[in-house]
Amino acid sequence: MAKKTVRDLDVAGKRVLVRVDFNVPLNKESGRVSDDTRIRAALPTIDYLIQQKSKVILVSHLGRPKGKVDEKYKMDPVAVRLSELLNRPVQKVDEAVGEVPRSAVEQMQGGDVLLLENVRFYPEEEKNDENFARMLAELAEIYVNDAFGTAHRAHASTEGVAEFLPAVAGFLMEKELDMLGRLLANPESPFAAIIGGAKVSDKIAVLSNLIEKVDILIIGGGMANTFLKSQGYDMGKSLLEVDKLEMARNLMKKAKNRGIQLLLPVDVVAAPGAAPNAEPATVPVDKIPPDFMALDIGPETLGRFAAALKNARTVFWNGPMGVFEMKPFAGGTEAIARELSQVKGITVVGGGDSVAAVKQAGVADQISHISTGGGAALEFLEGRELPGVVALLDK
């Protein structure tokens, strides 16, 4: 699915509307941006447009203001951080459409950067309202989508605008499509997928699609409890999905029929509850006490997972191995992050918790690609078409 990029159009001196994903966390006390990863990810596209003397008009959402103006989700702190990173002024306006941004755009010089107000302050955005999309489009001559994280949403600023302007991908969008596309189209073997997180139900579609592509499937986190229960293990008080036991059995059968190496935990770090001050015990999966719950993978499991990854040439990881926000149960997830940094092939990490883990473990710079889109990456790997991508011009 090759899409035209910002390189394929003449953007010199043009008004360019760029959909970015600046949905970043803000510090509650200072109000400043506390993690600028997503802003940094968009810099190559913004820098390129500045060099081309384009008039760069940025649009993004922040938080979930539900179609109403909410002071705590205004884009001002984002403009401040972006200005620091670009080392040049970034003008921010208090509206996304209408006379205020139109007048600001008219006064722009080539190379100027303007940030519109939070596009989700308008209920029309999430409804993909045609008139609202037209008003956004009227600000510019070209549309660039560099927000892979919202490409699975058919909103006015991600899909609607593309009806009215030549629409192409930014460099971040291009990289995401290239790296994730490689996993589906031509991954180098052995291809391993590590899937974790709380629920099987959240990952059924991606598991079903990846099982047709991978050589090794590693399952950890809360979802592993459902698979273990489906094999007859007593999981104590562990969180699991009783209504997904048959689904788990079917996936395991499918893996066996395809000759896939499917790995589940053989020991777990368990405790009576998920608490920062819990006193955990490491137990085999067939000896979990009835009043305990599995909250992380154990050392023997980690050894088996690591051995399976040793010769992998392609690895995709989504979802933690346990309740990694709490220190007693963070070991497995952080260890997997370190193992990933040793892989001698392509490594792709997607999903907020897994991304946080590779940063926490200090190995983010040793991962081939860290996806900025959790939900979008999963939907892409499920084999679904993303509205924000489909709307772009084909090469």
C-alpha positions, 0 to 999 in steps of 0.5 A: 500500500504505497502512498505518496509522501510530502516529497512527491508534491511541490510544497515550496511556499505553499500553505500546508495543513499537517495533521500531527499527533500531539496528544501528549501528557501534561504535568499536573503541577506545572502544566508543561509537556511531561513527555514530548516523544510524539512532538519529536516524532513529527519534527522531520516533517515539520523541519522539511516543510520549514526548509521548503518555506511552506506555511506550516499549519498544524492541527492535533487533538489533546485528551478527550474534551468530548466536543467542548472547550476544556481549559486543561486540554488547550494546546498552549503548552504544546506550542511552547514545547514545539517552539523550544524543539524547533528553536523558532517561534510557534504561533498558536491560535485559540480556534481551529476554524473560522476567521481567527485562524484564517486571518493568522494564516494570511499573515504567515511568511514562508517557513512560519509555523502555526498551531491550531486549537485542539480540534476535538473542542469541536463535536464536528471533528469526531463526527467527520462533519463534511462542512467542518472538514471543508473549513479546515481545508480552506486554510491550506493548499495541501494536506499532510497526515503525519498522525499515524496514532489517529489514522484508524479514526475516520475524523474530519482532520484525519479523513474528511480533509483529504476530500478537499485537498491533495493528501499525502503522508508525512515522514512519520506516517511513511515510516510507520507504514513501511515498518509495520507493512514489512511485518505483514508482507515480508518479515524475515524468518524466524518471525516472533510476536510477543503479545501481552496485556490484560485481555485476550478480547482486545487482541483476538483479531491481531492474534488471528492474523499474526498466527498466519505469519509468525514462527514463534508466538509468545503470550504473557500478561493477564491474557496468558491466564486465560490460555493457561485456564483453557488448558486446565490450570487452576489460576487462583484469583487471577484475572481471566476471561472465562468466555474466551477459553474456547477461543484460546483453545482454538488459537492454540490448536491453529498454532499447533497445526501450523507448526508454530512454537507457542510459548506460555508462562511456566511459572509466575510471580503471584501475590494476594493482590496487585499492590505496590507493597505486595510480597510476591511469591514465584510459583509454577503455574500448576501451584498457584495458591487459591487466594493468589493471582498471577501478576508477572512472568517468573524467571523460568518463563523468562529464560524460555522466552529469551531462548526463543528470541535468540535467533529471531530475525523479526520481532513485534512486541505489544503488551506488558508481561504483568502489572508493570506499573508496580515495582514488584511485578515490573521485572518480566516486562523490563527483562523482555525489553532488554532481551529485545535490544539484543535481537540481531534483526528488526524489532518493532514495539507498539502500545503505550505500556511496551513503549514505556517499558523499553524507555524504562529499561533504557533500551529505546535507542536499540529498538528498530522502530517504536510505533507511535500508534497503539490502537492504529498499529494493532488495527493495521496488524489485524489486516484492517484498512485505516481510514486516515491512510486510505484517504491519502493519494496512492503512489 
